[in-house]
Amino acid sequence: MTSPPPEHPPLRSFGRIKSRAIKPRQAALMETLLPTLAVDPSNPLGPFDGPRWLDVGFGGGEHLAAQAAAHPEVRFLGAEPFLNGVASALRHIDSSRLINVSLHAGDVRDLFPRMPDAAFDRIFVLFPDPWPKARHRKRRLVGPETAGELARLLKPGGSLRFATDVADYAETALLALRGEPRLTWTATAADDWRVPPADHVTTRYQVKRLGDCAPVYFDFVRV
């Protein structure tokens, strides 16, 4: 089954959708490549029936492209509302000649009502907009409601990874995810969330260290 549409649209969980001018090559890819990769909002999963992974808020697309290149047998769906990030991802996809990626240039929550239960084998939510000011924290993407949707979208045995470098967000997201009964936190020791997982792809954003703590990585399994 799919999730019923919300009575009220969720608060915007991201800031601006565009910053600097998009470079000419990337702008051309927005015109030519993006239409071939864009998901159909009425049927985001399309006809593919193999394993699927979802990258929520893929930023510049480095992680998405690297994972797609490493796992050609997997169909990747990436969602990102920041147009400069979408343009950057298209460059990575084009350079690596990836054919296993679909993109949604918008809020992933727009797709939730159209996606069935157990749609994905794996979901990544890496370094989402932290909204550090107290009055803005209600806009954070990961809370109890989104935790429930992410759990619904995962297959039993599927995995979810959340990462952030903002201490308060780490605390509130962990509470929300641990409060979702369909998700089990896999950590048994501090290094399990302090040390980057073996398959983690470090991005330019992460290297900038814009947060207030060292990155933490929370891996969950859908029971």
C-alpha positions in Angstrom: 0.0 0.0 0.0 1.0 3.6 -0.4 1.0 6.4 2.2 -2.2 8.6 2.1 -1.5 12.2 1.2 -1.0 14.5 4.2 -3.9 16.8 5.2 -1.4 19.7 5.1 1.9 19.9 3.1 5.0 19.4 5.3 7.0 22.4 6.2 9.8 23.1 3.8 12.9 21.1 5.0 15.5 22.8 2.8 16.7 26.4 2.1 17.2 28.0 -1.2 16.8 25.9 -4.4 19.5 27.7 -6.3 22.6 29.8 -5.5 25.2 30.7 -8.1 24.7 30.5 -11.9 24.8 26.9 -13.1 27.9 26.2 -15.3 27.3 25.9 -19.0 28.0 22.2 -19.3 25.8 21.4 -16.3 23.1 23.7 -17.7 23.2 21.8 -20.9 22.8 18.5 -19.0 19.8 20.0 -17.2 18.2 20.5 -20.6 19.3 17.2 -22.3 20.1 14.5 -19.6 17.7 15.4 -16.8 14.5 14.7 -18.8 15.8 11.2 -19.5 16.5 10.5 -15.9 13.5 12.3 -14.2 11.1 10.1 -12.4 7.4 10.1 -13.2 5.9 11.5 -10.0 2.8 9.3 -10.6 5.0 6.2 -10.7 8.4 7.0 -9.1 9.7 3.5 -9.1 9.0 2.7 -12.8 9.1 -0.8 -14.2 12.4 -2.0 -12.6 11.9 -5.0 -10.4 15.5 -5.5 -9.0 17.0 -4.0 -5.9 16.4 -0.3 -5.3 18.3 2.2 -3.2 17.1 5.7 -2.3 19.4 8.7 -1.7 17.5 11.5 0.1 18.9 14.9 -0.5 22.0 13.8 -2.5 23.7 17.3 -2.4 26.2 17.4 -5.2 25.7 13.8 -6.2 29.1 12.5 -5.3 27.8 9.8 -3.0 24.9 8.9 -5.3 27.2 8.5 -8.4 29.9 6.6 -6.5 27.4 4.1 -5.1 25.7 3.7 -8.4 29.0 3.0 -10.1 29.9 0.5 -7.4 26.5 -1.3 -7.6 25.4 -1.5 -11.3 22.9 -4.1 -10.4 21.0 -1.7 -8.2 18.5 1.0 -9.4 19.1 4.3 -7.6 16.5 7.0 -7.0 18.0 10.3 -5.9 15.9 13.3 -4.7 17.3 16.8 -4.2 15.6 20.1 -4.4 18.7 22.2 -4.7 19.1 22.8 -8.5 22.9 23.4 -8.3 23.2 20.0 -6.6 21.0 18.4 -9.3 23.2 19.9 -12.0 26.4 18.7 -10.3 24.9 15.2 -10.0 24.2 15.2 -13.7 27.8 15.9 -14.4 28.9 12.9 -12.3 26.3 10.7 -13.9 27.3 11.8 -17.4 31.1 11.4 -16.7 30.7 7.9 -15.3 28.1 6.9 -18.0 25.7 5.7 -15.3 22.5 4.1 -16.6 21.1 2.9 -13.2 20.0 6.3 -11.7 16.7 8.2 -11.7 16.4 11.7 -10.3 13.7 13.8 -8.6 14.6 17.5 -8.6 12.5 18.3 -5.6 11.4 17.3 -2.1 11.5 13.5 -1.6 8.3 13.8 0.5 6.4 14.7 -2.7 7.0 11.1 -3.8 6.1 9.4 -0.5 2.4 9.1 -1.2 3.1 7.5 -4.6 5.6 4.9 -3.4 4.4 1.5 -2.0 5.5 -0.3 1.1 8.8 -2.1 1.1 9.9 -0.3 -2.1 13.6 0.0 -1.2 16.4 -2.3 -0.1 18.5 0.6 1.3 17.9 4.3 2.1 20.5 7.1 2.7 19.8 10.4 4.5 23.2 12.0 4.6 23.9 15.4 6.1 20.4 16.9 5.6 19.9 20.7 6.1 20.5 21.1 9.9 18.3 24.1 10.5 20.5 25.0 13.6 18.4 27.8 14.9 15.9 26.7 17.6 13.0 28.4 15.9 13.7 26.5 12.6 14.2 23.0 14.0 10.6 22.0 13.2 11.7 22.2 9.6 14.3 19.4 9.9 13.6 16.5 7.6 14.1 13.6 10.0 11.6 13.4 12.8 9.0 10.9 14.0 6.8 11.3 10.9 9.6 10.9 8.4 11.0 8.1 10.4 7.7 6.2 10.0 7.7 6.8 6.2 11.3 5.7 5.8 10.5 2.5 7.7 7.4 1.9 5.6 9.5 2.3 2.4 12.1 -0.2 3.5 11.9 -3.9 2.8 12.2 -6.2 5.9 15.9 -6.6 6.4 16.6 -3.4 4.5 18.9 -0.7 5.9 18.8 3.0 6.6 21.8 5.3 7.1 21.5 8.7 8.6 24.5 11.0 9.0 25.0 14.5 10.3 27.7 16.7 11.8 25.3 18.7 14.0 25.1 17.5 17.5 21.6 18.5 18.3 20.3 17.1 15.1 22.1 13.8 15.8 20.3 13.6 19.1 16.8 14.4 17.9 17.1 12.2 14.8 18.4 9.3 16.8 15.4 9.7 19.2 13.0 9.7 16.3 14.6 6.8 14.5 14.9 4.7 17.7 11.3 5.5 18.5 10.1 3.9 15.2 9.3 0.3 16.2 10.0 -1.1 12.7 13.7 0.1 12.9 16.5 -1.4 14.9 19.7 0.5 15.5 22.7 -1.7 14.7 25.3 0.0 16.8 26.9 -2.0 19.7 29.9 0.3 20.4 30.7 4.0 20.0 32.9 3.4 17.0 29.9 2.0 15.2 28.6 5.6 14.9 31.8 7.6 15.2 33.9 5.8 12.5 32.8 6.2 8.9 31.3 2.9 7.6 33.5 1.0 5.1 31.2 1.8 2.2 30.7 5.5 3.1 31.6 8.0 0.4 33.0 11.3 1.7 31.8 14.3 -0.1 33.1 17.8 -0.6 30.4 19.1 1.8 31.5 16.8 4.6 35.2 17.8 4.1 34.2 21.4 4.8 33.3 20.5 8.4 30.5 23.1 8.6 28.8 21.4 11.6 29.6 21.6 15.3 30.7 18.1 15.8 32.5 15.2 14.1 30.2 13.3 11.7 28.1 10.5 13.2 26.6 7.6 11.2 23.5 5.9 12.4 22.7 2.6 10.7 19.3 1.0 11.2 17.7 -2.2 9.9 14.0 -2.7 9.1 12.6 -5.5 11.2 
